[in-house]
Amino acid sequence: MGNVSYRLGKKMSVEEIRNSIDNADLMDSFDRMVKHLRANEVDLDKEPITMGPMLTMDPVTERFVGEYSEWANMYLKRNYREPFVVPDKV
């Protein structure tokens, strides 16, 4: 699911991401990640971080709900071509 958020995301500066985070635990994780990247000489001005939206999954239907769900649900299943179609029920 994290990959779906990433695919919907956009490149943002460290400050833009900091300004968009409203959760203390997420901010702590983000600060540790930035510290790690800088310690390993990653230039975040040349290669900005891709920040995706927060997504909510309905565990019963196994589909995204809420904001961005229409776009996110498109990534749950691939569009296969005949004869390489994967059946809905196996």
Backbone as JSON Lines, residues from 0, in Angstrom:
{"i":0,"aa":"M","n":[0.81,-1.2,0.0],"ca":[0.0,0.0,0.0],"c":[0.84,1.25,0.0]}
{"i":1,"aa":"G","n":[2.01,1.18,0.63],"ca":[2.9,2.33,0.6],"c":[3.32,2.67,-0.81]}
{"i":2,"aa":"N","n":[3.45,1.64,-1.63],"ca":[3.83,1.87,-3.02],"c":[2.73,2.61,-3.77]}
{"i":3,"aa":"V","n":[1.48,2.37,-3.43],"ca":[0.38,3.08,-4.08],"c":[0.46,4.56,-3.74]}
{"i":4,"aa":"S","n":[0.68,4.88,-2.48],"ca":[0.82,6.27,-2.07],"c":[1.98,6.92,-2.8]}
{"i":5,"aa":"Y","n":[3.1,6.22,-2.89],"ca":[4.27,6.74,-3.6],"c":[3.94,7.05,-5.05]}
{"i":6,"aa":"R","n":[3.23,6.13,-5.7],"ca":[2.89,6.32,-7.12],"c":[1.98,7.52,-7.34]}
{"i":7,"aa":"L","n":[1.2,7.88,-6.33],"ca":[0.31,9.04,-6.42],"c":[1.02,10.32,-5.97]}
{"i":8,"aa":"G","n":[2.22,10.18,-5.43],"ca":[2.92,11.3,-4.83],"c":[3.59,12.24,-5.81]}
{"i":9,"aa":"K","n":[4.2,13.25,-5.23],"ca":[4.97,14.22,-6.02],"c":[6.23,14.58,-5.24]}
{"i":10,"aa":"K","n":[7.22,15.03,-5.96],"ca":[8.48,15.42,-5.34],"c":[8.28,16.72,-4.58]}
{"i":11,"aa":"M","n":[8.79,16.74,-3.33],"ca":[8.62,17.91,-2.48],"c":[9.92,18.18,-1.72]}
{"i":12,"aa":"S","n":[10.12,19.43,-1.36],"ca":[11.29,19.78,-0.55],"c":[11.06,19.32,0.89]}
{"i":13,"aa":"V","n":[12.14,19.27,1.65],"ca":[12.05,18.86,3.05],"c":[11.1,19.79,3.81]}
{"i":14,"aa":"E","n":[11.2,21.08,3.57],"ca":[10.33,22.04,4.27],"c":[8.87,21.88,3.88]}
{"i":15,"aa":"E","n":[8.59,21.63,2.61],"ca":[7.21,21.41,2.18],"c":[6.61,20.2,2.89]}
{"i":16,"aa":"I","n":[7.41,19.14,3.01],"ca":[6.93,17.94,3.68],"c":[6.73,18.21,5.16]}
{"i":17,"aa":"R","n":[7.69,18.87,5.8],"ca":[7.55,19.2,7.23],"c":[6.27,20.0,7.47]}
{"i":18,"aa":"N","n":[5.97,20.93,6.59],"ca":[4.77,21.76,6.76],"c":[3.49,20.97,6.55]}
{"i":19,"aa":"S","n":[3.56,19.84,5.86],"ca":[2.36,19.06,5.6],"c":[2.1,17.97,6.65]}
{"i":20,"aa":"I","n":[3.08,17.69,7.49],"ca":[2.94,16.62,8.5],"c":[2.29,17.19,9.75]}
{"i":21,"aa":"D","n":[1.22,16.53,10.2],"ca":[0.53,16.97,11.41],"c":[0.46,15.88,12.48]}
{"i":22,"aa":"N","n":[1.37,14.92,12.39],"ca":[1.41,13.79,13.32],"c":[2.81,13.71,13.91]}
{"i":23,"aa":"A","n":[2.91,13.71,15.25],"ca":[4.21,13.74,15.93],"c":[5.05,12.51,15.61]}
{"i":24,"aa":"D","n":[4.44,11.33,15.57],"ca":[5.19,10.11,15.26],"c":[5.72,10.13,13.83]}
{"i":25,"aa":"L","n":[4.9,10.58,12.91],"ca":[5.33,10.68,11.52],"c":[6.44,11.71,11.37]}
{"i":26,"aa":"M","n":[6.34,12.83,12.09],"ca":[7.38,13.86,12.04],"c":[8.7,13.31,12.58]}
{"i":27,"aa":"D","n":[8.64,12.54,13.66],"ca":[9.85,11.94,14.22],"c":[10.5,11.0,13.21]}
{"i":28,"aa":"S","n":[9.71,10.16,12.57],"ca":[10.23,9.23,11.56],"c":[10.82,9.99,10.37]}
{"i":29,"aa":"F","n":[10.13,11.03,9.95],"ca":[10.61,11.81,8.82],"c":[11.95,12.49,9.16]}
{"i":30,"aa":"D","n":[12.06,13.07,10.35],"ca":[13.32,13.72,10.75],"c":[14.47,12.73,10.82]}
{"i":31,"aa":"R","n":[14.2,11.52,11.31],"ca":[15.25,10.49,11.35],"c":[15.66,10.08,9.94]}
{"i":32,"aa":"M","n":[14.69,9.97,9.02],"ca":[15.01,9.62,7.64],"c":[15.87,10.7,6.99]}
{"i":33,"aa":"V","n":[15.51,11.97,7.18],"ca":[16.29,13.07,6.61],"c":[17.69,13.07,7.18]}
{"i":34,"aa":"K","n":[17.81,12.85,8.47],"ca":[19.14,12.79,9.11],"c":[19.98,11.67,8.5]}
{"i":35,"aa":"H","n":[19.37,10.51,8.3],"ca":[20.06,9.37,7.7],"c":[20.5,9.69,6.26]}
{"i":36,"aa":"L","n":[19.61,10.28,5.47],"ca":[19.95,10.61,4.09],"c":[21.09,11.62,4.02]}
{"i":37,"aa":"R","n":[21.06,12.62,4.88],"ca":[22.12,13.63,4.89],"c":[23.44,13.03,5.37]}
{"i":38,"aa":"A","n":[23.39,12.12,6.34],"ca":[24.61,11.45,6.82],"c":[25.25,10.63,5.71]}
{"i":39,"aa":"N","n":[24.44,10.18,4.77],"ca":[24.93,9.41,3.64],"c":[25.1,10.26,2.38]}
{"i":40,"aa":"E","n":[25.17,11.57,2.6],"ca":[25.49,12.55,1.56],"c":[24.5,12.56,0.4]}
{"i":41,"aa":"V","n":[23.23,12.32,0.71],"ca":[22.19,12.45,-0.31],"c":[21.79,13.92,-0.37]}
{"i":42,"aa":"D","n":[21.89,14.52,-1.54],"ca":[21.54,15.92,-1.73],"c":[20.05,16.02,-2.02]}
{"i":43,"aa":"L","n":[19.29,16.42,-1.01],"ca":[17.84,16.47,-1.14],"c":[17.36,17.66,-1.96]}
{"i":44,"aa":"D","n":[18.26,18.57,-2.34],"ca":[17.9,19.63,-3.26],"c":[17.95,19.11,-4.7]}
{"i":45,"aa":"K","n":[18.91,18.23,-4.98],"ca":[19.03,17.65,-6.32],"c":[18.03,16.52,-6.52]}
{"i":46,"aa":"E","n":[17.78,15.75,-5.48],"ca":[16.86,14.62,-5.57],"c":[15.84,14.72,-4.44]}
{"i":47,"aa":"P","n":[14.78,15.5,-4.67],"ca":[13.77,15.68,-3.62],"c":[13.05,14.38,-3.28]}
{"i":48,"aa":"I","n":[12.46,14.35,-2.11],"ca":[11.71,13.19,-1.63],"c":[10.34,13.18,-2.28]}
{"i":49,"aa":"T","n":[9.88,12.0,-2.66],"ca":[8.52,11.86,-3.18],"c":[7.59,11.6,-2.01]}
{"i":50,"aa":"M","n":[6.61,12.48,-1.86],"ca":[5.65,12.39,-0.75],"c":[4.28,12.09,-1.33]}
{"i":51,"aa":"G","n":[3.71,10.97,-0.9],"ca":[2.38,10.58,-1.35],"c":[1.33,10.92,-0.32]}
{"i":52,"aa":"P","n":[0.08,10.86,-0.71],"ca":[-1.01,11.19,0.22],"c":[-1.23,10.09,1.25]}
{"i":53,"aa":"M","n":[-1.81,10.47,2.39],"ca":[-2.23,9.49,3.39],"c":[-3.46,8.8,2.84]}
{"i":54,"aa":"L","n":[-3.45,7.47,2.81],"ca":[-4.55,6.7,2.25],"c":[-5.2,5.86,3.35]}
{"i":55,"aa":"T","n":[-6.5,5.61,3.19],"ca":[-7.24,4.79,4.15],"c":[-7.77,3.57,3.43]}
{"i":56,"aa":"M","n":[-7.54,2.4,4.02],"ca":[-7.96,1.13,3.42],"c":[-9.12,0.56,4.23]}
{"i":57,"aa":"D","n":[-10.18,0.12,3.54],"ca":[-11.27,-0.59,4.18],"c":[-10.87,-2.07,4.23]}
{"i":58,"aa":"P","n":[-10.65,-2.62,5.44],"ca":[-10.17,-4.01,5.53],"c":[-11.18,-5.05,5.05]}
{"i":59,"aa":"V","n":[-12.46,-4.71,5.06],"ca":[-13.48,-5.66,4.62],"c":[-13.47,-5.79,3.1]}
{"i":60,"aa":"T","n":[-13.49,-4.66,2.4],"ca":[-13.53,-4.69,0.94],"c":[-12.14,-4.72,0.31]}
{"i":61,"aa":"E","n":[-11.11,-4.45,1.12],"ca":[-9.73,-4.37,0.65],"c":[-9.59,-3.37,-0.49]}
{"i":62,"aa":"R","n":[-10.26,-2.22,-0.3],"ca":[-10.18,-1.12,-1.26],"c":[-9.94,0.16,-0.48]}
{"i":63,"aa":"F","n":[-9.34,1.14,-1.16],"ca":[-9.12,2.43,-0.54],"c":[-10.43,3.2,-0.46]}
{"i":64,"aa":"V","n":[-10.58,3.97,0.6],"ca":[-11.76,4.81,0.79],"c":[-11.3,6.22,1.14]}
{"i":65,"aa":"G","n":[-12.17,7.19,0.92],"ca":[-11.85,8.56,1.28],"c":[-11.13,9.29,0.17]}
{"i":66,"aa":"E","n":[-10.45,10.36,0.58],"ca":[-9.74,11.21,-0.38],"c":[-8.68,10.41,-1.13]}
{"i":67,"aa":"Y","n":[-8.56,10.63,-2.4],"ca":[-7.61,9.98,-3.31],"c":[-7.94,8.51,-3.59]}
{"i":68,"aa":"S","n":[-9.05,8.0,-3.05],"ca":[-9.36,6.57,-3.21],"c":[-9.61,6.2,-4.67]}
{"i":69,"aa":"E","n":[-10.23,7.09,-5.42],"ca":[-10.51,6.78,-6.83],"c":[-9.21,6.5,-7.59]}
{"i":70,"aa":"W","n":[-8.21,7.33,-7.35],"ca":[-6.91,7.15,-8.01],"c":[-6.17,5.95,-7.44]}
{"i":71,"aa":"A","n":[-6.19,5.81,-6.12],"ca":[-5.44,4.73,-5.46],"c":[-5.97,3.35,-5.86]}
{"i":72,"aa":"N","n":[-7.28,3.21,-5.96],"ca":[-7.86,1.91,-6.3],"c":[-7.49,1.44,-7.69]}
{"i":73,"aa":"M","n":[-7.1,2.36,-8.56],"ca":[-6.65,1.96,-9.89],"c":[-5.38,1.12,-9.83]}
{"i":74,"aa":"Y","n":[-4.61,1.23,-8.76],"ca":[-3.35,0.5,-8.64],"c":[-3.5,-0.85,-7.93]}
{"i":75,"aa":"L","n":[-4.71,-1.2,-7.51],"ca":[-4.9,-2.45,-6.8],"c":[-4.87,-3.67,-7.7]}
{"i":76,"aa":"K","n":[-5.2,-3.48,-8.96],"ca":[-5.24,-4.6,-9.89],"c":[-4.73,-4.13,-11.24]}
{"i":77,"aa":"R","n":[-3.93,-4.93,-11.85],"ca":[-3.4,-4.59,-13.17],"c":[-4.43,-4.84,-14.25]}
{"i":78,"aa":"N","n":[-4.27,-4.18,-15.35],"ca":[-5.09,-4.45,-16.54],"c":[-4.31,-5.46,-17.39]}
{"i":79,"aa":"Y","n":[-4.79,-6.7,-17.38],"ca":[-4.12,-7.76,-18.11],"c":[-4.67,-7.87,-19.52]}
{"i":80,"aa":"R","n":[-3.86,-8.44,-20.4],"ca":[-4.3,-8.67,-21.77],"c":[-4.44,-10.17,-21.99]}
{"i":81,"aa":"E","n":[-5.38,-10.52,-22.82],"ca":[-5.62,-11.93,-23.15],"c":[-4.37,-12.5,-23.8]}
{"i":82,"aa":"P","n":[-4.0,-13.68,-23.55],"ca":[-4.62,-14.71,-22.69],"c":[-4.01,-14.71,-21.3]}
{"i":83,"aa":"F","n":[-3.36,-13.64,-20.89],"ca":[-2.64,-13.6,-19.61],"c":[-3.48,-12.99,-18.5]}
{"i":84,"aa":"V","n":[-4.77,-13.24,-18.5],"ca":[-5.7,-12.67,-17.51],"c":[-5.65,-13.51,-16.24]}
{"i":85,"aa":"V","n":[-5.58,-12.84,-15.11],"ca":[-5.64,-13.51,-13.82],"c":[-7.1,-13.49,-13.36]}
{"i":86,"aa":"P","n":[-7.68,-14.64,-13.06],"ca":[-9.09,-14.66,-12.67],"c":[-9.32,-13.97,-11.33]}
{"i":87,"aa":"D","n":[-10.55,-13.42,-11.15],"ca":[-10.9,-12.77,-9.89],"c":[-10.92,-13.77,-8.74]}
{"i":88,"aa":"K","n":[-11.4,-14.97,-9.02],"ca":[-11.43,-16.02,-7.99],"c":[-10.58,-17.17,-8.47]}
{"i":89,"aa":"V","n":[-9.68,-17.59,-7.61],"ca":[-8.78,-18.69,-7.96],"c":[-9.18,-19.94,-7.22]}
